[in-house]
């Protein structure tokens, strides 16, 4: 009674897929993978300046992601 069987985990997985959908789960997985890759690259480039890292990460993120026509990018203006 203390441990979960395979059937418990299968039901939980089915509920998660029904709630979030496969497309959203796939996107979350790719975003998590990109974040881990960026973290590893950041740890390797410990000697580079912060501005160089930010520019490199921003350029890499723009090149890796396909264009999403439903997202609108805006910049906030300081008053």
MIFISE-218244 format. One record per residue (C-alpha): x, y, z; residue number from 1. Coordinates in pm, whole numbers, plus 50000, padded with zeros to 5 digits. Each point is the difference from the previous one (the first is absolute). Layout:
// residues N
+-------+-------+-------+-----+
|     x |     y |     z |   i |
+-------+-------+-------+-----+
|     X |     Y |     Z | NUM |
...
+-------+-------+-------+-----+
// end
This chain:
// residues 79
+-------+-------+-------+-----+
|     x |     y |     z |   i |
+-------+-------+-------+-----+
| 50000 | 50000 | 50000 |   1 |
| 50299 | 50232 | 50050 |   2 |
| 50128 | 49990 | 49640 |   3 |
| 49821 | 50075 | 49677 |   4 |
| 49956 | 49731 | 49736 |   5 |
| 50048 | 50047 | 49627 |   6 |
| 49623 | 50044 | 49961 |   7 |
| 49999 | 50300 | 50233 |   8 |
| 50274 | 50168 | 49795 |   9 |
| 49823 | 49915 | 49673 |  10 |
| 49681 | 50167 | 50122 |  11 |
| 50192 | 50307 | 50117 |  12 |
| 50176 | 50024 | 49663 |  13 |
| 49669 | 49967 | 49816 |  14 |
| 49845 | 50279 | 50208 |  15 |
| 50301 | 50229 | 49943 |  16 |
| 49983 | 49942 | 49623 |  17 |
| 49626 | 50066 | 50000 |  18 |
| 50038 | 50323 | 50197 |  19 |
| 50301 | 50152 | 49822 |  20 |
| 49990 | 49834 | 49659 |  21 |
| 50294 | 49847 | 49815 |  22 |
| 50101 | 50317 | 49816 |  23 |
| 50037 | 50206 | 50317 |  24 |
| 50193 | 49717 | 50171 |  25 |
| 50233 | 49975 | 49700 |  26 |
| 50061 | 50377 | 50008 |  27 |
| 50070 | 49992 | 50374 |  28 |
| 50249 | 49719 | 49946 |  29 |
| 50186 | 50185 | 49727 |  30 |
| 50005 | 50320 | 50208 |  31 |
| 50138 | 49809 | 50297 |  32 |
| 50266 | 49839 | 49779 |  33 |
| 50099 | 50341 | 49862 |  34 |
| 50027 | 50141 | 50351 |  35 |
| 50224 | 49713 | 50112 |  36 |
| 50218 | 50042 | 49689 |  37 |
| 50028 | 50374 | 50064 |  38 |
| 50094 | 49935 | 50362 |  39 |
| 50272 | 49754 | 49898 |  40 |
| 50137 | 50243 | 49740 |  41 |
| 49997 | 50275 | 50262 |  42 |
| 50196 | 49783 | 50240 |  43 |
| 50260 | 49926 | 49730 |  44 |
| 50040 | 50368 | 49908 |  45 |
| 50082 | 50114 | 50353 |  46 |
| 50271 | 50242 | 49882 |  47 |
| 49790 | 50196 | 49748 |  48 |
| 49841 | 50332 | 50092 |  49 |
| 49628 | 50021 | 50082 |  50 |
| 49917 | 50211 | 49692 |  51 |
| 50163 | 49747 | 49766 |  52 |
| 49805 | 49717 | 50162 |  53 |
| 49669 | 50183 | 49972 |  54 |
| 50053 | 50081 | 49633 |  55 |
| 50108 | 49643 | 49923 |  56 |
| 49701 | 49847 | 50180 |  57 |
| 49755 | 50243 | 49837 |  58 |
| 50138 | 49929 | 49652 |  59 |
| 49993 | 49625 | 50062 |  60 |
| 49641 | 50011 | 50124 |  61 |
| 49883 | 50200 | 49699 |  62 |
| 50172 | 49763 | 49756 |  63 |
| 49870 | 49681 | 50168 |  64 |
| 49631 | 50088 | 50035 |  65 |
| 49763 | 49992 | 49704 |  66 |
| 49791 | 50308 | 49933 |  67 |
| 49675 | 49992 | 50196 |  68 |
| 49743 | 50218 | 49827 |  69 |
| 49776 | 50020 | 50306 |  70 |
| 50259 | 50170 | 50222 |  71 |
| 50049 | 50376 | 49996 |  72 |
| 50328 | 50137 | 50131 |  73 |
| 49988 | 50341 | 50162 |  74 |
| 50246 | 50211 | 50192 |  75 |
| 49911 | 50184 | 50319 |  76 |
| 50074 | 50371 | 50008 |  77 |
| 50125 | 50166 | 50317 |  78 |
| 49820 | 50319 | 50091 |  79 |
+-------+-------+-------+-----+
// end
